Amino acid sequence: MVSVVGAAITEFGRRIDGTSFRDWAAEAFESALSMSGLERADIDLLACSSESDFFTLQLNPASVIAGDLGLAGAATFRVEGGGASGQLAVHAAANAVKSGQARHAAVVGFDPSASQLPAATVKELYGYSFDAWTDGMTGASATALYALSARFFMQAHGLDEGHLAKVTIQNRANALGNPGAHLGRRHSEDEIFDSPVIAAPYRRLHCSPLSDGAAAIVLSANDFVPGSRRSAPRIRGIGAASDKPRLGARNSPGQFRAKSAAMRKACESAGLEPGDIGLAEVYDAYAGAQLQAIEALGLTDDISCDSLDGAFGPGGRLPVNLSGGLMGQGAPAGAIGVGQTAACALFLEGRHRSSLQPAMPPRFALADTHGGVCTTAAVTILERGSQ
């Protein structure tokens, strides 16, 4: 049994207030630790996630963060897997607790993705997160590669710009209820259709922002939180998989095969089916990526109809990205997967923002993250604690 006894997410946005990733990491950790009912000395292990040393300008950040957090003596390491870094760090810490290597573990994800470097430099660096030789160094951008994959997917499923606009409108509207979100907005279809094309079919408003921020969770082998009768959400299943990094080497460039494989592993370990999921936080770096994710995770039989009919809206059968997702809440790379897991745990416990919280928390929630154009995929299924 691995329980999520503490969870916290800092404000996501462009942080130009003089603070750094070390401040945000400490803020998130302190909040998660306070919620957990544990003491600092109880933490046996610290897993950190940060996508790039270029953002933090800090080699070996895990040891520095451990020192900042007063966790000297705890086992500590950094996990990196592109956009999937945070979710993979959750998996590493959960496995340590499950195996008995740690009784209590903290996971802290962070990145100054917005404020440390100029946007043009970040764009170039993200190109290197694919195959640097064949993609990044040839000038292929992340947006261009995602757009190419989305075009294959949209053609196969009969999707158009209206489906992409629906994702942007929904996620940014969800973010309005999240005071810590980067981009809470009310968009109209016309506004989206009028925004400039970056790489067809993607327009500027189909893209997630560059963000700063941090998130943290505390995992425990105990079901009940110390000093209370609160039964915390638990990690029911995890799964990870990979695909060929170059789209041209894939048989189906529009399909997120690694995500499907990761979901199968998670469901097998949890003893569940995709239909059991009642809420999901999925990776939506681009509007089409959310639709590709939902289909790959097996959460729909008809992505075209379900996405237009409100199935994934706040009042739908399967709310997706109530937090606002990457497009609304924001996207500090190393914090994404940790933040998704934290959000799912808070939703299941009924402790998230009241403006976001479902009236009736579901039994199971899904956190889904990937790196590259779904080259590295990682998913986590969480279960509501006993009542």
N, C-alpha and C positions, 0 to 999 in steps of 0.2 A: 504494500500500500504506500503510495506517495501522494501526500496531500499538499495543496497550495494554501498555506496558512497565512501568507502575507502577499499583497499585490499593490503596486503603485505605479503611476505614470506621471511624469512631469508635464509641464506645458510643452507642446511641440510648436515650433515656429522658427523664425530667424532671430536668434538670441544675440542682440547687440547691446546688452546691458552690462558688459564687463565681466560676466560669468563665463565659466568654461565647462567642458564635459566633465571635469572632476567635481565641480559644484553640483551639476545635474545628477551625476551618479550617486553622490552622497545624499542628495535630497530624496531621490527615489528609494534608495536603500533604507534610509532612516524611517520613511513612511511605511514601507513594507515590513520592516522589523517591528515597528510599533504595533502594527495590525496583527502580527504573528503571535504576540504574547511571549516571545522568546527574548533572551538576553544576547548581547553581542558575543559573549563567550560560548554560547551554544552552537554557533555557526562553525561547522567542521570544514566546509568547502565553499569556495567562491568561484563561480564560472562567469567570465566576462565575455561579452560579444561586442566587437567593433569591426567594421568592414575594412577600414583602410588606415594605415599609419600616416598616410598623407593628410587625413582629416585631423587626427589628434596630434600629429607631430610627436608621437610617443611610442617608441619601441617597447615591447613588453609592458603594455598598459595594465595587465592584470595585477602585477606585483605592486605597481604604484597605487592602483585603486584599493587593493587590500590594505596598504599602509594608511591611506586616507580614511578608510572605514574602521580602522582599529582591529583588523582581522589578521594581524601578524601571527603566524603559527598555523593558520588554516591552510589546507591545500588550495592552490589557486592556479588557474590557467585561463587562456583566452581561446575562444572558438571563432573561426572565420570560415564562412561559406557564402560570400556575397550577400545578397538580400536575405538568404536563409540563415545568416549567422546567429541571430537571436533564438530562433526555434531550435537550431542544432545545439546551442548552449543549454536550453531547457532540457533537451534530451540527454545530454551528457550528465547534467546534474541529477536528473531523475534516475538515470541508470546507477549513479553512484549511491543514491539513497536506497534504491531498490535492492542493490547488491550488498548493502551493509557497510560500504566504504565510508559513508557519511550518515550521521543521524539527522542532521539538519543542514541544508545547503541553500546558499543565496545565488541568484542569477541576476546580473546587472548588465543591461545592454545600453549602449550610448554611441553617439557620433555627432560631431559638429559638421553635418553635411552641407549646411547653408552658409555659415558665417566664416569658416576658416579660409576658404579659397574662392577665387572668382568663379562665376558660373561656367565660363568657357573652359576653365581648367577642370572643373568637376565633370563636365560633359566628356572631355578627353579621357579622364581617368576611368569613367564608367565604361568607355569603349574597351579598355584594357581588362575589364572584368569578364569579358567573353573570351574568345581566343585572340590574344593580343597580336599574334603574327598575322592572322588572316582577316581579323576584323578591326580591332582598335588601331593598329598601325597603318591600316589602309584608309582610315577615315570613317569607317562605319560607326555610326552612333548607336547608343542603346535604343533611342526612339525609332531609328530606321529599322533595326533588327526586330523589335517588338511589332512594328507596323507591318513588316513583311509576314511575320507569323500570323498576325491578326487577319490579314487579307485572305490567307489560305483558309482560316477558320470561318470567317464570315461568308465566304463563297460556299463552303461546304454546308453551312447551316442556314443559308438564306437570310443573313443579317444585313442591316444597313445602318446608316448614320443615326437613325432614330433609336436603335438599340444602344449605340454608344452614348448618345445624349442622355438616355434614361439613367445610365449608370452614374454619369457626372451629376445630374440633377439630384438623384436620390442620395448619393454619398455626401455631397456638399450640404444638402438640407439636413441630413442626419447630424452633421458636424455642428450645426447651429445650436444643438442642445448640449454640446460639449465645450465648456468654457476653456479647456486646455487645447482646443483644436487650432490648427494652423489656418485652415480655409473653410470656415462656415459661410456658405453663400446660398442665395436663392437665384438659380440660373433659369433662364427660359431657353427653349429649344433654339429660337432665333439667335440669341446671344451666343450659343455654342456654335451654331452653323456659321456665324459671322466671324468667329475667331480664326486667326491665321492657321493655315496648314503647316505643320512641322514636318511630317512624313506621312503621306496618305496611307490609311484613312484618318490618321490622328491629327487633330487640331490642338491648339495650345490648351484649351479647356478640357481635353481628354487626358491630360497628363497630371501626375501627382507632383507636388512641389518638392524642392530641396528643403529639408528641415533640420533643426537642431533639437536635441532632447535626450531623455533617458527613461528607462523603465526598469522595474525590479520585481522579482518574486522571491518568496522564501518557501522552500519545500521541506517537508518533514515526514518522517516515518510514522508520526502519530496522526491519528484521525481527528482527535479533538484538540482544540487549541488550548495550551496551558492556561490555567486560571479561569477557564470558562467552560460552558457546555456547548460551545459553538462547534459544529461538525463542518469542517472545511471541505471545499470541492477537492476532488481527487483526480489525478491523471489516470485515465482508464486505458489509454492505448497511445502508442507513438509509432511513427513510420517515416522512413526517409529513403530516397532513391535518387538516381541520376540519369541523365540522358547525354547524348553526344553534344558537345558544346557548339558545334557549327550547324546552323539550320540546314545547310545544303547537304549535310551527311545524314539527315534524318529522313525516314520514309514518309512521315507525316509532319511537315514543318508547322502546321497549325494546331496540332494536338499536343497537350501537355502530358506526355506519356509518363514522365517521372512522377508527376503529381498523382496520376492514377495508381501507379505502383506503390507510392508512399501511402496512399489512402487504403489500399488493400491490406498492406502490412499493419496499419493502425487498427483497422476494423478486425482483422484476424486476432491481434493481440488483445483487443477489447471484447471480442465475442459479439460484435455489433454489425449492423448493416448501415450503409449511407442514409437510408430512410429513417434511422433512429435519431439523426442529428436534428436538433430543434433550433439552433442558432449558430451562425458561423461568422468568423472574422477572416476574410480571405485577402490574398495579395493582389492589390489593384493598382500597381504602379501606373497602369494605363487602363482606360475604360474597357477595352477589349480583353485585357488580361483577366479582369474579373469574370467576364462571361466564359472565357476559356477555362478558368479555374473551376467555376461551378460545374461545368460540363465534365471536366476531368475527374472531379471528386465524386461524381455519380449522384449529385444532388438534384438532378433534373432529368426528365425524359424528353423535354422539349424546351431547349434554352431560348428559342425565339419567342414562343408564347408566354412562358413563365416570366421572362424578363420584362415584357411589356404589360402583363396582367397584374403586376404588383406582388407576385409570389415571394419576392425577396425584399419587399419593403417592410417598414416597421410593423405593419398590421398583417403581413402576409404569413403564409404557412411556414416559411423559413427565413426569418430576418437575417439579412447579410450586411455586415459592416455598419451596425448601429452606431459605432463610435465615430463613423465618418470614413473609416478606412485610411489608406495612404493618401487618397485623393482629398479627403476632408480633414482628418485628424493630423496627417502629416507623415513624413517618411525619413526620420533619422535612421540610416540603414541598420546599424547595429542594435537599435532599440526596437525595431519593428516586431520581430517574432516574440520578444519578451513582452512587449506591450500588448500584442494580440492575446497571448496566454493570460496576462494579467486581466485584460478586459473580459475575457470569457469567464474567468474565475469570479470576478466581481459581479457579472451578470447572473451567474448561477446562484450566487449567494444573495442577490437582491441588494448589493451594496454599491452599485455603480450610480452615476448621476441619475437623479430621479427623472430628469427629462429624457433620458435614454433608456431607462430600465423597462423591460417588458412587464406587463401587468402580472403575468404568471411565468416565472422563470422555467425554462425547459429542464429536462433531466440531463440532456447531453448537449455539449457545445464543441465546436471545432475551431481550432486555430491553424491557419494554413499559410505557409511562407515558401518562397523560392528565390534562388539566385540565378543570374543569367536569364535567358528566355526559357525559364523552367529547366535549366540544366541541373540544378541541385534543388530537390524538393524535400520539405519536411512538414509533417502535420502532427498535431496533438489533439486527442479527444479527451475532454474533461467531463466528469460526472458530478452532478450536484450532491452535496453531502447529505447524510441521513437527517431526517427531520425529527 
